Amino acid sequence: MNHSDLLQVAKEFGDPVYVYDANKISSQFNRLTNAFSGVPKLRLNYAVKALSNISILRLMQSMGSGLDTVSLQEVRLGLMAGFAPEDIIFTPNGVSLEEIEEASALGVQINIDNLSILEQFGSRHPKVPVCIRINPHVMAGGNTKISVGHIDSKFGISIHQIPHLLRIVELTKMNINGIHMHTGSDILDIEVFLYASEILFETAKHFPDLEFIDFGSGFKVPYKAGDIQTNIEELGEKLGKRFNDFCDEYGRDLTLAFEPGKFLVSEAGYFLAKVNVVKQTTSTVFASVDSGFNHLIRPMLYGATHEIINISNPEGKERFYSVVGYICETDTFANNKRINEISEGDILCFRNAGAYCFTMASNYNSRFRPPEVLWYNGKAILIRERETFEDLTRNQRDVKDLFQPKKQKAEAK
Ligand SMILES: Cc1ncc(COP(=O)(O)O)c(C=O)c1O
């Protein structure tokens, strides 16, 4: 998408607004598929949490993707978008047995990440095939909040608990049809994948009835030109070959599964916000936009850096700006960054806004969540409307009969 396309979307749908480029999503999907073309059975399950709009899920389905889900609600969104239950894997963490049973009743592939639920589920439903999430004890991921495969992490069943796990499987006679790991997001080094994969291969040897091995996700995408990214092609070549060798050793072709979120949708997303105020202080020039961490929390939550472009004045002289939101707390999107000269009313474009932006948005400060627009074949299609005041109040119950207004003393005279 070019700047004038984006400005056109802001004009048509107002600001702030999220825009997703369908072509970029499909080119990323094809890139990953091509990288692993040497593997006979490949399965990509899009991680719904990254961007869960039903129209995006339909786009994923049209490309042949499955879904990775972490809540019953994500499962339902997938079913609503037309996915067959067998094309959905449910990988929750810390949820109740009831939620897992409910998902299982819908027919999706269950992935269990703790021994307690594994034993309970296996005893009650020994015939339901189950995948197990292994914690390989590998330190991976761009920062501690998104590193989930290390020894202190709450995720997965420790590789040191394999003997216990095997006793549960033997006792319940349950069928383990897959093993899974996900060690973190923004993994820089493919060696980490390859190292953790070896642990998964070793673990796989304990389970004779596997159908698939799921390597999770965590591919690092670039956040600006020249930024470091996971070398998918090299990973495809190395891991693909190693996987095929493992299948020979195992005795049959298994499916190699991934569950990419960011890789598929991060770069396809643009978040557009308008500059309300340019404020010069003694040390800084702030550009305050009509948004905040209610719409894009990643900079405040993870220290993520989203490139910001002034698409209203892309040729303007570069100056230093701190781009901030309108929230009643510090909500800094960028600190003293060079941006083309900003005037009040300009539209700023935040890049990499496809993954974990809308899905992490909230109504904090009682603001509306913005609309979402899909850019498809040169056309802008509204896929979620801007919220309204009715949306904010819809589920509230007003106890107006319980409390009577009382004037403050000064006013009461
Ligand atoms: C189990 C699991 N799979 C896949 C993903 C997607 O990761 P990414 O967005 O880095 O591709 C996540 C992200 O949190 C996850 O927890």
The ligand as a MOL file (V3000), in Angstrom:
LIG
                    3D

  0  0  0     0  0            999 V3000
M  V30 BEGIN CTAB
M  V30 COUNTS 16 16 0 0 0
M  V30 BEGIN ATOM
M  V30 1 C 1.2890 -21.0290 21.5890 0
M  V30 2 C 1.5880 -19.9080 20.6500 0
M  V30 3 N 1.6760 -20.1760 19.3390 0
M  V30 4 C 1.9180 -19.2020 18.4310 0
M  V30 5 C 2.0830 -17.8910 18.8260 0
M  V30 6 C 2.3310 -16.8460 17.7680 0
M  V30 7 O 3.5760 -16.2820 17.9080 0
M  V30 8 P 4.0950 -15.1810 16.8750 0
M  V30 9 O 3.0820 -14.1000 16.8360 0
M  V30 10 O 5.4050 -14.7480 17.3880 0
M  V30 11 O 4.1910 -15.8420 15.5480 0
M  V30 12 C 2.0310 -17.5680 20.1760 0
M  V30 13 C 2.2270 -16.1730 20.6310 0
M  V30 14 O 2.0940 -15.7930 21.7290 0
M  V30 15 C 1.7580 -18.6000 21.1090 0
M  V30 16 O 1.6720 -18.3440 22.4290 0
M  V30 END ATOM
M  V30 BEGIN BOND
M  V30 1 1 1 2
M  V30 2 1 2 3
M  V30 3 2 2 15
M  V30 4 2 3 4
M  V30 5 1 4 5
M  V30 6 1 5 6
M  V30 7 2 5 12
M  V30 8 1 6 7
M  V30 9 1 7 8
M  V30 10 2 8 9
M  V30 11 1 8 10
M  V30 12 1 8 11
M  V30 13 1 12 13
M  V30 14 1 12 15
M  V30 15 2 13 14
M  V30 16 1 15 16
M  V30 END BOND
M  V30 END CTAB
M  END
